[in-house]
Amino acid sequence: MAAGKFDAALNVHLSRQTQGTVGVSVRLNSPLTPEEAARMRSLGMVGAETGRRVLFGTVPVSALPSLASFDKVARLSLDQKMAPKPGVAA
């Protein structure tokens, strides 16, 4: 896999889960062309659009190397729940 584009949390997750699906965010260096957006959607990134620089999706673990192979992909990160700020109502 192109683990150089994976953040630490995604690498740890993949060391434990090698099958199934995983929620990820994809940060792009530049917007996608319509063809690139279509290819991203075919890999499971259903919200891939030409005007977006950050994409979110749940994809098969097996699709991660293909996503990382895009030149425009800067970073793939594990999609994680954010903890609420202390003292702030949810």
C-alpha atoms as an extended CHARMM CRD file, in Angstrom:
* protein
*
        90  EXT
         1         1  MET       CA              0.0000000000        0.0000000000        0.0000000000  PROA      1               0.0000000000
         2         2  ALA       CA              1.0450000000        3.6170000000       -0.4580000000  PROA      2               0.0000000000
         3         3  ALA       CA              1.2540000000        4.0450000000        3.3000000000  PROA      3               0.0000000000
         4         4  GLY       CA              3.2480000000        7.2740000000        2.9330000000  PROA      4               0.0000000000
         5         5  LYS       CA             -0.0270000000        9.1110000000        2.2950000000  PROA      5               0.0000000000
         6         6  PHE       CA             -1.8010000000        7.4960000000        5.2660000000  PROA      6               0.0000000000
         7         7  ASP       CA             -1.9290000000        9.3020000000        8.6090000000  PROA      7               0.0000000000
         8         8  ALA       CA             -0.7580000000        7.5160000000       11.7660000000  PROA      8               0.0000000000
         9         9  ALA       CA             -4.2850000000        6.6680000000       12.9310000000  PROA      9               0.0000000000
        10        10  LEU       CA             -5.1260000000        5.0520000000        9.5850000000  PROA      10              0.0000000000
        11        11  ASN       CA             -1.8890000000        3.0280000000        9.6360000000  PROA      11              0.0000000000
        12        12  VAL       CA             -2.6740000000        1.7500000000       13.1400000000  PROA      12              0.0000000000
        13        13  HSD       CA             -6.2540000000        0.9210000000       12.1290000000  PROA      13              0.0000000000
        14        14  LEU       CA             -5.0320000000       -0.9990000000        9.0690000000  PROA      14              0.0000000000
        15        15  SER       CA             -2.6010000000       -3.0010000000       11.1780000000  PROA      15              0.0000000000
        16        16  ARG       CA             -5.6680000000       -4.3400000000       13.0070000000  PROA      16              0.0000000000
        17        17  GLN       CA             -8.2470000000       -4.4750000000       10.2000000000  PROA      17              0.0000000000
        18        18  THR       CA             -7.1570000000       -5.7610000000        6.8070000000  PROA      18              0.0000000000
        19        19  GLN       CA            -10.6220000000       -6.4330000000        5.3520000000  PROA      19              0.0000000000
        20        20  GLY       CA            -14.0280000000       -4.7850000000        5.2320000000  PROA      20              0.0000000000
        21        21  THR       CA            -14.5800000000       -1.0490000000        4.9900000000  PROA      21              0.0000000000
        22        22  VAL       CA            -13.0750000000        1.9850000000        6.6590000000  PROA      22              0.0000000000
        23        23  GLY       CA            -14.2220000000        5.5950000000        6.9970000000  PROA      23              0.0000000000
        24        24  VAL       CA            -11.6440000000        7.9930000000        5.5810000000  PROA      24              0.0000000000
        25        25  SER       CA            -11.1180000000       11.6150000000        4.7090000000  PROA      25              0.0000000000
        26        26  VAL       CA             -9.0770000000       12.4450000000        1.6300000000  PROA      26              0.0000000000
        27        27  ARG       CA             -7.2480000000       15.7650000000        1.3860000000  PROA      27              0.0000000000
        28        28  LEU       CA             -6.4230000000       16.8940000000       -2.1330000000  PROA      28              0.0000000000
        29        29  ASN       CA             -3.6060000000       19.1040000000       -3.4400000000  PROA      29              0.0000000000
        30        30  SER       CA             -5.9360000000       20.5640000000       -6.0650000000  PROA      30              0.0000000000
        31        31  PRO       CA             -9.5160000000       20.0680000000       -7.2700000000  PROA      31              0.0000000000
        32        32  LEU       CA            -10.3600000000       16.9480000000       -9.2470000000  PROA      32              0.0000000000
        33        33  THR       CA            -11.1950000000       16.8640000000      -12.9290000000  PROA      33              0.0000000000
        34        34  PRO       CA            -14.6080000000       15.3800000000      -13.7970000000  PROA      34              0.0000000000
        35        35  GLU       CA            -12.8540000000       12.1540000000      -14.8540000000  PROA      35              0.0000000000
        36        36  GLU       CA            -10.9000000000       11.9450000000      -11.5880000000  PROA      36              0.0000000000
        37        37  ALA       CA            -14.0600000000       12.6040000000       -9.5670000000  PROA      37              0.0000000000
        38        38  ALA       CA            -15.8120000000        9.7750000000      -11.4300000000  PROA      38              0.0000000000
        39        39  ARG       CA            -12.9000000000        7.4330000000      -10.7110000000  PROA      39              0.0000000000
        40        40  MET       CA            -12.9610000000        8.4060000000       -7.0180000000  PROA      40              0.0000000000
        41        41  ARG       CA            -16.6990000000        7.6940000000       -6.8990000000  PROA      41              0.0000000000
        42        42  SER       CA            -16.1040000000        4.2800000000       -8.4960000000  PROA      42              0.0000000000
        43        43  LEU       CA            -13.7090000000        3.4920000000       -5.6170000000  PROA      43              0.0000000000
        44        44  GLY       CA            -16.3600000000        4.3610000000       -3.0160000000  PROA      44              0.0000000000
        45        45  MET       CA            -15.8670000000        8.0950000000       -2.4230000000  PROA      45              0.0000000000
        46        46  VAL       CA            -19.5200000000        8.8600000000       -3.1980000000  PROA      46              0.0000000000
        47        47  GLY       CA            -19.1890000000       12.5880000000       -2.4470000000  PROA      47              0.0000000000
        48        48  ALA       CA            -16.2850000000       13.1900000000       -4.8380000000  PROA      48              0.0000000000
        49        49  GLU       CA            -16.9220000000       16.4050000000       -6.7680000000  PROA      49              0.0000000000
        50        50  THR       CA            -14.7400000000       18.6850000000       -8.8560000000  PROA      50              0.0000000000
        51        51  GLY       CA            -14.9450000000       21.6910000000       -6.5200000000  PROA      51              0.0000000000
        52        52  ARG       CA            -14.0590000000       19.9890000000       -3.2450000000  PROA      52              0.0000000000
        53        53  ARG       CA            -10.6030000000       19.7610000000       -1.6300000000  PROA      53              0.0000000000
        54        54  VAL       CA            -11.5770000000       17.4020000000        1.2230000000  PROA      54              0.0000000000
        55        55  LEU       CA            -13.6400000000       14.2710000000        0.6160000000  PROA      55              0.0000000000
        56        56  PHE       CA            -15.2460000000       11.8680000000        3.0860000000  PROA      56              0.0000000000
        57        57  GLY       CA            -16.3790000000        8.3240000000        2.5190000000  PROA      57              0.0000000000
        58        58  THR       CA            -16.5070000000        4.7260000000        3.6460000000  PROA      58              0.0000000000
        59        59  VAL       CA            -14.4540000000        2.5990000000        1.3000000000  PROA      59              0.0000000000
        60        60  PRO       CA            -13.2300000000       -0.9850000000        1.1040000000  PROA      60              0.0000000000
        61        61  VAL       CA             -9.7860000000       -1.4120000000        2.6450000000  PROA      61              0.0000000000
        62        62  SER       CA             -8.7370000000       -2.8880000000       -0.7060000000  PROA      62              0.0000000000
        63        63  ALA       CA             -9.4930000000        0.4740000000       -2.4240000000  PROA      63              0.0000000000
        64        64  LEU       CA             -7.0330000000        2.4750000000       -0.2920000000  PROA      64              0.0000000000
        65        65  PRO       CA             -3.9590000000        1.8060000000       -2.4900000000  PROA      65              0.0000000000
        66        66  SER       CA             -5.9060000000        2.9900000000       -5.5530000000  PROA      66              0.0000000000
        67        67  LEU       CA             -7.0160000000        6.1510000000       -3.7460000000  PROA      67              0.0000000000
        68        68  ALA       CA             -3.4490000000        6.8170000000       -2.6020000000  PROA      68              0.0000000000
        69        69  SER       CA             -2.1850000000        6.4160000000       -6.1760000000  PROA      69              0.0000000000
        70        70  PHE       CA             -3.9460000000        9.6180000000       -7.2960000000  PROA      70              0.0000000000
        71        71  ASP       CA             -1.3400000000       12.3560000000       -7.7900000000  PROA      71              0.0000000000
        72        72  LYS       CA             -3.7410000000       14.9250000000       -6.3210000000  PROA      72              0.0000000000
        73        73  VAL       CA             -4.2230000000       13.0080000000       -3.0600000000  PROA      73              0.0000000000
        74        74  ALA       CA             -2.0960000000       14.6300000000       -0.3680000000  PROA      74              0.0000000000
        75        75  ARG       CA             -3.2880000000       12.6570000000        2.6610000000  PROA      75              0.0000000000
        76        76  LEU       CA             -5.6780000000        9.8600000000        3.6210000000  PROA      76              0.0000000000
        77        77  SER       CA             -6.8800000000       10.0180000000        7.2240000000  PROA      77              0.0000000000
        78        78  LEU       CA             -8.9620000000        7.7580000000        9.4060000000  PROA      78              0.0000000000
        79        79  ASP       CA            -12.4140000000        9.2720000000        9.8990000000  PROA      79              0.0000000000
        80        80  GLN       CA            -12.7400000000        9.6630000000       13.6630000000  PROA      80              0.0000000000
        81        81  LYS       CA            -15.4180000000       10.9560000000       15.9850000000  PROA      81              0.0000000000
        82        82  MET       CA            -14.4120000000       14.2360000000       17.5650000000  PROA      82              0.0000000000
        83        83  ALA       CA            -14.6370000000       14.4900000000       21.3320000000  PROA      83              0.0000000000
        84        84  PRO       CA            -16.7500000000       17.4050000000       22.5670000000  PROA      84              0.0000000000
        85        85  LYS       CA            -14.9390000000       20.3620000000       24.0690000000  PROA      85              0.0000000000
        86        86  PRO       CA            -15.0750000000       20.3100000000       27.8620000000  PROA      86              0.0000000000
        87        87  GLY       CA            -17.7870000000       22.6420000000       29.1170000000  PROA      87              0.0000000000
        88        88  VAL       CA            -19.5410000000       22.9390000000       25.7330000000  PROA      88              0.0000000000
        89        89  ALA       CA            -23.0070000000       21.4220000000       25.3830000000  PROA      89              0.0000000000
        90        90  ALA       CA            -23.3290000000       18.8910000000       22.5820000000  PROA      90              0.0000000000
